[in-house]
Amino acid sequence: MKKYLREIELAGMIMVIIGVACSFFASYTVAVWPCAVGLFLWLITFLYRAFNWKEYERENKQNIIILVIAIFFLLFQMMRRI
């Protein structure tokens, strides 16, 4: 798992970016699935690093900030659609 951690995290980030871009150019229902898959992949790496906090302390702090910003942005997008 440790060997592929960076690739899983990068795939998750790319899926979230694709989902956000789809929300601008396509419908909201199209954008939900890439965002959901990307956040799930990101959650897997986030949980693995959380259980190994001492080894990944710096990355964990960065991921928490990025995740809060992503959640805020997605909530903003949802409010804009209502």
Secondary structure, 3 states (H helix, E strand, C coil): CHHHHHHHHHHHHHHHHHHHHHHHHCCHHHHHHHHHHHHHHHHHHHHHHHHCCCCCHHHHHHHHHHHHHHHHHHHHHHHHHC
